[in-house]
Amino acid sequence: MYELIIAARHLRARRRRSLSVVTWLAVAGVALGVTALVGGFSITTGFEQAFREKVLGITAHLFVREYGLRFERYRDVEEEVARVPGVKATSPMTFNEAMFSGRTGTAGAVVKGIVPERAQNVLALPDYLEEGRLADLPGRGADGLDRIILGAELARSLGVSKGDAVTLVSPLRSGEYNEGPASPRTRAFRVAGVFRAGFHEYDARLAYMELSAAQDFFGTGDTVMGIEVAVHEPLMAGQIGDAVRKALGDGDYSVLDWRRQNKNLFASLTYQRIAILVVLSVMVVLASCNVACMLIMLVLERTRDIAILKAMGARDGSILRIFVFEGLAIGALGTIIGMAVAYGLCEGLLKNGIALDPKVYGIERLPVVFSGLDYLMAGVGALVITFVAAIFPAIRGARLHPVDGLRETHA
């Protein structure tokens, strides 16, 4: 097609085979926008995946609880839930707040009572242990102390490690479960292990205790807060949760999947992703405006050439295609360069990493994830935007009358 040959000639400098400076500037604008867009995609996808992995490591896929304060029939409910297709394992748990006192400090945190041999089938806690084993949690040692596993940041703030003793003060001993007045209780526990999930909220404010020890210390009796459920397909947790809710039937139970348990976190990630991508997309749009201006200048500069082509029989559609091809060529070259630069930058971030303040961001390193879909969306988006930007100059060139073009040239 002669349109492609002419488009290539228009993009080159008049006396050289290389691209003109104006063309390179337009390409650079598109490349910069694509680099920012792909980088933004990679980082926001990385944040979403990092938080999802942390949440799924510490939070069960489904959480079943009974409406009300006392969940006493949890064993029967577990049997019902375990029969639902797609359910992998279940584990009862309690969840209570307490004040911790160690060698060098005090801190408030929540204590999760679990059955270790069952919880390890529901949570990824064993993978996060830096010290100790989950199997060390049940029972009492020779000193008669129940055992507890602390988050790494919590242990650091208390100045303790495995083997040290910590003192817990329960804010409520019985007032929440009986009619009598609330009375705090104090007890010493032996640190059996330390875990690091990499999510500051968990590492600084979470501890694990054997279920019966937690029930005894907090005075809840043989009751639990809820049942944690693992499913075979975490991304299908919502549908399986609906099946669990239907199996329980009577409406006395709440069933939350991992997304709903952390809906504020994932909603904020979604809003941030949208905001970032909108801002970065504007960069691509501005770059496409540069392409449009460059093509308009080219139309004005090539008025005589267009007039001669039309006088020789070239149709309006052919002239239109010439300038559209020029816009697409700039967009394609800028997209390829931008993707290559973005890939190199992301590789550098993966190898060297950027440290983040976990107290602010919740995680310790800047997460970067390569996704073929993200690259495809950025590339297609850039090409579509540059195509749209090329339409107006192309139409202007196509509508040029040969006589007017030659008259303007001789004027």
ABEGO torsion letter per residue (X at the ends): XAAAAAAAAAABBAABABBBAAAAAAAAAAAAAAAAAAAAAAAAAAAAAAAAAAAAAABBABBBBBBEABBAAAAAAAAAAAABBGBABBBBBBBBBBBBBBAABBBBBBBBBBBAAAAAAABAAAAABABEBAAAABEBBAAGBBBBBBBAAAAAAAGBBBGBBBBBBBABAAAAABABBBBBBBBBBBBABBBBAGBAAAAAABBBBBAAAAAAAAGAEBBBABBBBBBABAAAAAAAAAAAAAAAGAGABBBBBAAAAAAAAAAAAAAAAAAAAAAAAAAAAAAAAAAAAAAAAAAAAAAAAAAAAAAAGBBAAAAAAAAAAAAAAAAAAAAAAAAAAAAAAAAAAAAAEBBBBAAAAGBABBBBBBBAAAAAAAAAAAAAAAAAAAAAAAAAAAABBAAAAAAAAAX
